[in-house]
Amino acid sequence: MTDYLQNYIKTCIARTDYYWEYTDGVPYCKHKKLERETIQKLIDGKIILGLSPFIDKENVLFGAIDFDVHSSSKPEQKLFEKINDKILTSICKELDKLKYLYFVNSSGSKGKHLRVYNRGPINAKIMRYFLIDLYKKCSNQIPQEVFPKQERLDDKTPYGNQIKAVLAIHPKTKQRANIIQDGKILSLEQSLIFLADFSEKMDKANSIGFEITEKMEKEYGKSFDFDNIEEQPVPKYCEFIEGVACQQELTSGKATRHDYLDANVAVYCTNNQKPEIMDSYMVIQNRNSTAFNGFENWKFSCDTIRKYCKMNDLKDCICSKYQKTKKKEQIKPQIEIPRIGISYTRFIISLGDILKNKDIFYKPDIDSVVSPMKIDYTDANNNHVKVFGLKEMNSARMITYVEKICMPVVTKLVKRKGVEFFSVEEKSLNESQTRVILKSDYIKQTIRPITKVLNCPIPFIKDNYLCLPKRGYNHDLGLFVGYSSPQIENLDMDINEAKKILFNIFEEFCFKNDSDIGKAVLAFLTPFCRGLYKEWGTLTPIFIYIANTPRAGKDCCAKTRLNLYEGQAVVDPPISTDDKNNNNNEEWGKRIFAKLRNAERFLHSENNKGRINSAVLEQISTCHKYSGRILGKSEQKEVENHMEISLSANIPFTLTQDLSNRSIQINLHFAGEDPTQRVFKKDLEEYIRNNREKILAALYALVKNWFKKGSPKSTAVFTSYPEWASVCGGILEANDIINPLHNRIVDFENNFITTDSETQEIKKLFELIYNKKPDQWIKKKAIKKIIRQKETVDIENKNDNLLVEDLEDYIDYPFGYLDLDEKSDYIKFGQILKKYIDREFSEITMIEDKSIKTGSYRPLMFTKKKTKTSLLFDDILGMKKL
């Protein structure tokens, strides 16, 4: 058996580093070595394997044609078998003439597989089109399945397509795919002996010296063009002509044309004669020729008509070209829907071959089939707009999508008035069938993966080169760029011209200082740099646009980047409104998760008021993956976080400490009396939307100059977002633009009244208490009285009194947003103080009396004396002794 095993490997197995194994009747690709023990199990009938003919990316060991029988009824099966046998016999005769090596094996059911070999490995493209051309010559039809199905393997199809292995057991019929010789199916032992003999023929073939390319040139002449060959199917709805003689009569005016617009065809008959109507077909019998025409609502393919002609020995009179003046209808491939005799596996494989080059994709992080499209969205002003993103395919949408790109059909054998013919009926898929499609691993592996969607091109660094994606799908990036997006044509814009374009955008805003101008440019540049990071989900800070008065232009400034990168400014409602549902974490969690699932990139919340204390916003600003529940399901999914977040607000306006540390604040200050009387040179939103290509080219010029200089890192750091600061800050510095990250701490100090954070509140508290009670123990209740009461206050357990007059210097009291007379706010105040024990602000440190066992009763001291709160690191390890 070992010799038989070796012969089997030599004749049937192209490569052993991967293979397909059938589980529950469905083949799954195994990315592991195909061992001899596994092949032995195949021959023993313990497992079912599928194999690819490819030996490497461009060459195959053999080619194959799959002669399947698609039918649910026995009479129809017999007709299919008869047609297949006739075609197969013709092809085998042609191969015998050419002296090619080949053999036929059973599929394990009613079908057969023809395998053709060259004298050695052969280019996959040559083998594929040789078999297609050979099939057409012998049958005048398009073959259903030819292997290899690809001209070469690439990253999209790294394994090719599998064909059930020789001698494998069919998963349904449990019959072996044994060798067929002289019309008889051999036994397992006889099949192994045949393969041993065939192996010897393969060795001898090397001395014969034939090549498919040479034989094709000699036998087929110019009909086979390897460099410019396309698989051209016959038009589905053709013009059918009665015969050559009839065409001549038409030319001489002796024939009449009959048009049938419903079927989009025409029939020519001798004058004063009309076609005879025969149920679903129109048959004209004259001069031993027959023409067919679809009638009324019936539509039939040319292949169906040809089959009928061949079965009845009728002359095929289908015109090869469409001659009507009416515009030719786009041809859709037909696909047999699942039913008895047509398995889901076969249907899904056929559908996958059609879907693989269409605009339908697989999004791995949500494990769903999606398609890029305009998604309905309601913005903050209750306007219904369209946002470009990814829409998940559901069963209903999948039905219409499949019918858009192909025609689901059912083929039946019909016998009427003594005439047998095939009837091809269109039939829609049902929702249960589309659910199987959407859950199929084969479909997800066949269609293209996608992780990113853009409304404009942005640069990427690939293989140490700067590149721009094209419109449509970019396989190497897993990216789809909208077909209506602008294209950057000017790739060599001068740096000074680029700076001038950016200045033209921001020149009319009333920024508070020069640093705010730099931060606005930084916010404008940030989304353009996402392809320059190491990961697509690299975190970026929240940009907050703050104005001292309404109508100062904060939202207009924020929308500049929305109009540039999305082509429209779609805004979200405020996070903080001072209403009852202020900072609604649950609602915003759903909104952000939905945006990320749809691959949307921007979130801008406008007109915020009061204090923003959003746990969801804090989470999304620091997490690389965001988890949420799919609406209507109990499924929890985790998606990559690529969100660009911005907010806008008017003062008074406060943030939590975490949000303050994770944000860049851009301040606008209008000093005039009435901001509504301002006059502008241009409508900025319209200007940006009309000049997207030019503005993107300006940003690309900055990035290109930075890349040419070796991609220098920023000299300023931002600990919360290191990679963003390194790239975006580096681009500004490489182009001699002031990097505002250098002044972030100074700006924060100058603007803390505008964006008062917890840290600033604590700083004011430290200074206030130290000024009144330095280096003395004081209880929390006394601290509350100092910062709130407007009467003489007795500091607990002490003799000193503080008068109201002493507090009048502190008009802006710390923690003004808390009502310390309310128990909940007072507890919260105590929790805040606990966080800042042993912290230093304005050289003042707050410590607690740890001699008191109960932490909530421990008094506090505000001191400028340095205290040792813990051992030094080298003390613990004993480093000083060394």
C-alpha positions, 0 to 999 in steps of 0.5 A, a space after each residue: 500500500 505504501 507504493 500506492 500511497 506514493 503514486 497517489 501523492 505524485 498524481 493527485 497532490 500538488 502541495 502539502 502545506 495546506 488542504 481542505 477537510 470536509 466537516 459536516 459536508 462543508 470543506 474548511 481550509 486547514 493551514 497545516 502540513 498534509 501528512 502521509 497518515 492523513 492521506 491514508 485516512 482519505 484512502 481508508 474512507 475515514 476523512 474527506 479531503 479537498 485539494 488545490 491544483 496549485 503547486 505555487 502561486 503561478 503554476 499548477 500540477 493539473 487542470 480539471 473540469 467539473 461536470 456536475 448534475 444540477 437537478 432534483 428530479 430523476 428525468 432531469 438528472 438523466 438528461 444532464 448526465 446525457 449532455 455531460 457525457 456527450 461533451 466529455 466524450 468530445 473533449 476526451 477525443 480531442 485530448 487523445 488527438 493531442 496525446 495529452 495525459 488525462 483521466 476521469 474520476 467520479 465525483 461520488 454522485 452523478 457528476 464526473 471530474 476530468 483531470 488534464 496533465 501537462 508533461 510537468 507543472 504548467 502556468 495556471 493561466 494557460 491551463 485554465 484558458 486551454 480547458 475553457 477554449 477546449 470546452 467551447 470548441 467541443 460544446 459551444 457552451 461556457 463550462 460551469 467549473 474549471 480548475 484552476 479558477 484563478 490565473 495566479 494566487 495572491 493575498 486575496 486568494 492565497 489558497 485557490 479553490 478546492 476540488 474534491 480529492 480522487 478516491 474521496 467519499 462523497 459526504 452525502 451519497 457516501 460513494 467513492 470518487 473512484 477512477 472511471 475507465 471505458 465508461 465503468 467506475 473502477 473499484 478502490 483497488 483497481 483505481 489505485 492500480 490505475 494511478 500507479 500506471 498513470 504515474 509511469 505515464 507521467 514519467 515517460 511524458 517527459 520524453 514525448 516533449 509536447 507542450 500545451 502552448 505549442 499544441 494550442 498554436 498548431 491545433 487552434 491557431 489564433 483562436 487562443 490568445 494567451 495575452 488578451 483572452 476573456 471569458 465572453 459569455 453568450 448574451 442572455 437575451 439575443 436576437 434569434 434569426 431563422 437561418 442564413 437563407 432567412 437573413 438573405 430574404 430579409 436583406 432582399 425585402 422578402 422577410 418580415 421582422 417581428 419584435 417582442 419588447 417584453 423579451 427584448 428580442 426579434 424574430 425574422 420570418 418569411 413575409 406574411 407568416 407569423 411565428 407559431 406560439 407554443 406555450 413558453 417557446 415560440 418555434 419556427 420550423 422552416 428549412 430544417 432550422 429552428 429559432 427560439 424566442 422568450 415570450 411574454 414573461 418567460 425569459 430563457 438563456 441561450 444555454 438552455 435553448 442550445 441544450 434543447 436543440 442538441 437533445 432534439 438534433 435541431 440546428 442552433 440558430 442563435 445569433 452570436 451578436 445582439 443586432 437590435 438598436 435598443 441598448 444591450 441589457 447588462 448580463 447577470 450570471 445565473 445561480 441555482 438556488 439551494 434545493 433538493 439536489 443543489 446543496 447550500 455548499 455548492 450554492 455558497 461557493 458559486 455565490 462567493 465567486 460572484 461576490 469576491 469582486 463586488 462592493 461587499 466586504 467582511 468586517 472582522 471586528 464585528 464578524 459581519 458582512 457589510 457594504 459601504 454606503 450613505 447611512 441615514 443619520 439625524 444630527 443635533 439639529 434634527 436634520 436628516 442627513 446621509 453619512 458615508 460608512 459601513 452598513 451591516 447586511 441583514 437578510 432583507 438587504 442581502 436578498 435585493 443585493 444578490 438579485 442586483 448582481 446575479 439572477 437566482 434561478 431554478 431549472 426544471 424539465 418541462 414536457 408540453 405537447 410532446 416537447 421536452 425542454 428546460 425551463 429556467 425560472 427566476 426565483 428570489 431567495 428567502 430570508 432563511 437562505 440569506 441568513 445561511 449566506 451571511 453566517 457562512 465562513 466561506 463567504 467571509 473568507 472569499 469576500 474582501 476584508 475591510 477595516 477602514 472607510 474614508 471620504 477623502 484620501 489620506 497618506 499612509 506609510 507602506 514599505 517605507 514609502 508615502 502612498 495615497 489610496 485610490 478611490 474604491 477598495 484598496 486591498 493592501 490597506 483593507 480600506 475603501 475610499 468613497 467614489 465621490 471623494 476628491 483626489 489629490 492631483 497636485 503632489 508637489 505643492 510648494 510649502 509656502 503655498 501650503 501654509 498660505 492656504 491654511 492661513 486663509 482658512 483660519 485668518 478670520 477667527 478671533 483666537 485668544 492668543 497665538 497658541 490657539 491658532 497653532 492648536 486650531 491648525 493642529 486639530 485640522 491636521 490630526 485626522 489627516 495623519 491617521 495613516 502615519 501612525 503604527 496602528 489605525 486605532 492610535 489615540 488622539 486627544 479631544 479638541 475643545 473649542 471654547 468661546 467667551 460669548 456666543 457667535 464667536 465662531 467656535 462651532 464654525 472653527 470645529 466644523 472646518 475639519 468635518 467639511 474637509 474630511 467628510 464633505 459635510 458637517 454632521 454634528 452631535 447633540 451636547 453631552 452636558 446640557 445642565 438638564 436632568 439627563 445631563 451627561 447621559 452615559 448610557 445614551 452616549 455609549 450606544 451612540 459611540 458604539 454605533 458610529 464605530 461599527 459603521 466605521 464613522 470617524 468623527 464625533 463633534 458635540 456642540 453647544 455644551 453647557 455647565 460641567 462635563 463629567 462623562 465616563 463614556 467620553 473619558 473611556 473613549 479617549 483612552 481605549 484602543 478597543 471599545 465594547 458595546 452591545 448590538 441593538 436587538 441582540 444579546 451579543 457583545 462586540 469589541 470594535 477598534 477605536 479610531 474616533 476623532 472627537 471634538 466638543 464646543 462650549 461657551 464659558 462658564 464651562 468646566 471639565 473633570 480632571 481626566 477630561 482636562 488632561 486628555 484634551 486640547 483647548 482652543 480658545 476664541 475671544 471676541 472683544 467687541 459689543 455685538 458678534 452678529 455684526 461681524 462681516 466676513 470675506 467668505 463663506 468658510 464652510 462653502 469655501 472648504 467644501 468647494 476646495 477640498 482637493 486643494 486643501 488636502 494637497 496643502 496638508 499633503 505637502 506638509 506631510 511630504 516635507 516631514 517625510 523627506 526630512 526623515 520623519 522627525 519626532 516632536 520635541 514636545 511631549 504629551 504623555 497621554 497621547 505620545 504617538 500622536 504628539 510625536 507625529 503631528 507635532 513633528 510635522 508642524 516643527 518640520 515645516 517651521 510652524 510653531 508647535 503649541 504643545 510646548 505651551 500647553 501647560 502655560 496655556 492651561 494656567 492662563 485659561 483655567 477660569 475658562 475650563 476650570 478643572 478639579 486640579 485647579 479647584 484643588 490648587 485654589 483650596 490649598 492656597 486658601 486654607 494655607 493662607 488662613 491656617 498654615 501648618 495646623 490640623 484642621 477637620 473637613 467640616 471646618 474646611 467646608 465652613 471656610 470656603 462656604 459660610 459668610 459669618 464668623 466661623 469657629 475652627 474646630 478644637 482651636 481658639 482662633 476665629 476667622 471673620 467673613 471679612 477675611 474671606 472677601 478676597 476669595 470671591 471665586 470660591 473653590 468647588 463652586 459647582 458643589 452644594 456642600 450642604 447636600 449630603 451627597 455633594 459633601 461626601 463627594 467633596 471628601 472623596 476628592 480631598 482623599 485623592 490629593 493627600 500627600 500631593 503638592 500644589 503651589 509648593 503646599 502639601 496636604 497631609 493627614 493625621 494617620 494616628 487617628 484610626 478612622 480615615 474619615 475623621 482624620 484631620 488635615 494639614 496644609 504645609 510647605 514643609 517637606 515630609 517623608 511619606 515613604 522609603 526611597 527605592 534604593 533604601 528598600 533594595 539596600 542599594 545605599 549599602 552597596 
